Amino acid sequence: MNVHHNDVTNNLSLGDALYSGTPSAAGGVSFCTGADSYKFNYNWVCGNMSGGDAGGVAHAGFSNDGIISHNWIIFNQSQNPTIPTNGGGLAVLGAAPDATARMARNAATP
């Protein structure tokens, strides 16, 4: 996938409900697990907002050979009054924990 020469401005991303514990994707552009060999080049990412991680651009999970280069990523925000957020402009995040693995781990802990 080649995403280039775009104007990504004034977008908003919220979780399933305002003030919830469910984080949301990036306000502007999200690349998730399996987006191998993507290129995100020569884009203008400005004025986006997220109630989770990455107001502008997020790379979340595992993808081989993704490239983010030659972009303007400015004036983006990430904030939520109930959960911590990361990456106002750009966030490179690991994959979210698997719910079944988390439940099994919690059940095994006395």
C-alpha positions in Angstrom: 0.0 0.0 0.0 1.3 3.4 -0.9 -0.3 6.4 0.8 1.3 9.6 -0.5 0.6 13.3 -1.2 -2.5 13.6 1.0 -4.0 16.3 3.1 -5.2 14.6 6.3 -6.8 17.4 8.4 -9.4 18.0 11.1 -10.4 14.4 11.9 -11.6 13.0 15.2 -11.4 9.4 16.6 -13.3 8.4 19.8 -13.6 5.0 21.5 -17.0 3.2 21.8 -18.3 6.1 24.0 -16.9 9.3 25.4 -15.2 8.7 28.7 -15.0 5.0 28.2 -12.0 2.7 28.9 -11.9 1.6 25.3 -9.1 3.4 23.4 -9.6 4.4 19.8 -7.4 4.4 16.6 -5.5 7.4 15.4 -7.4 10.6 14.5 -5.8 10.8 11.1 -4.3 7.5 9.7 -3.9 4.1 11.3 -1.7 1.2 10.1 -2.6 -2.0 12.0 -1.1 -5.5 12.3 -0.6 -7.1 8.9 -0.2 -3.9 6.8 3.1 -5.2 5.4 5.4 -3.0 3.2 3.2 0.1 3.5 4.7 3.5 2.5 3.4 6.7 4.1 5.2 9.5 2.3 4.8 13.2 1.5 1.6 13.8 3.5 0.3 16.7 5.4 -1.2 15.5 8.7 -2.5 18.5 10.7 -5.2 19.3 13.3 -6.4 15.8 14.1 -7.6 14.5 17.5 -7.9 11.1 19.1 -9.5 10.0 22.4 -6.9 7.1 22.4 -3.4 6.9 21.0 -2.0 9.0 18.1 -3.8 12.1 17.1 -2.1 12.1 13.7 -0.6 8.7 12.6 -0.5 5.3 14.3 1.5 2.2 13.5 -0.1 -0.4 15.8 1.0 -4.0 16.0 3.4 -6.0 13.8 3.9 -5.2 10.2 7.0 -5.9 8.1 8.8 -3.1 6.3 6.5 -0.2 6.9 7.9 3.2 6.0 6.8 6.6 7.4 8.9 9.4 5.9 8.9 12.9 4.4 5.7 13.9 6.1 4.5 17.1 7.9 2.8 15.9 11.2 1.9 19.0 13.2 -0.7 20.3 15.6 -2.4 16.9 16.4 -3.7 16.0 19.8 -4.3 12.8 21.8 -6.2 13.2 25.1 -8.8 11.4 27.2 -9.9 12.3 30.8 -10.2 8.7 31.9 -7.3 6.7 30.3 -3.7 7.5 29.5 -3.0 8.4 25.9 0.2 8.5 23.8 1.5 10.1 20.6 -0.2 13.4 19.9 1.3 13.4 16.4 2.8 9.9 15.8 2.6 6.7 17.8 4.4 3.4 17.1 2.7 0.9 19.3 2.9 -2.8 20.1 -0.2 -5.0 19.4 -3.0 -4.7 21.9 -3.1 -7.6 24.4 -5.2 -10.6 23.4 -8.4 -10.6 25.5 -8.4 -14.4 25.9 -4.7 -14.5 27.0 -5.4 -11.7 29.5 -8.4 -13.5 30.9 -6.5 -16.8 31.3 -3.6 -15.0 33.0 -5.9 -13.3 35.4 -7.7 -16.6 36.2 -4.4 -18.2 37.0 -3.3 -15.5 39.4 -4.5 -16.2 43.0 
